[in-house]
C-alpha cells in the first residue's frame, strides 16, 4: 500500500516540474542564441550522444526525441540542408541510413553542450534535494 501523500510531497513535485520547465526554457534560449531551433539542438545531441559509433538511425533519433518518424525525417532534411549533419549508409546493411554530424554540427553542439553541463551542475544540488525528498 502506498503511503499517504503530504503537502511536502506536492511541493517537491511542483518544485521539480517548475525546475524542468525553467531548464527547458533556458535551453531553448541558448539554442536560439546559437542559431539553432530547439529541435535541431536535440537532434544534434541525439546523434552525438548515441552510443553506436556508426551513428543513430532515424528511428533511433525519433525515439530520443519522442517524435514521429516522418517528423524526424523532415527535421533531418532541414539539418542536412543547414550543413549540420549528413546521412550515411550503414556499412553492414545499405538499406539502413545512419546520421553523422558534420564539423559544423559538432562545433555548434559542443558549445551548447558545455553551457548545458554548466547549468546542470548549477541545478544539481537543488534537483538532488528535491529527488531525495521524494524518497522520504
Secondary structure, DSSP 8 states (H G I E B T S, - for coil): ------HHHHHHHHHHHHHHHHHHHHHHHHHHHTT--HHHHHHHHHHHH-SSTT---HHHHHHHHT--HHHHHHHHHHHHHTTSEEEEE-SS-TTSEEEEE-HHHHHHHHHHHHHHHHHHHHHHHHHHHHHHHHT-
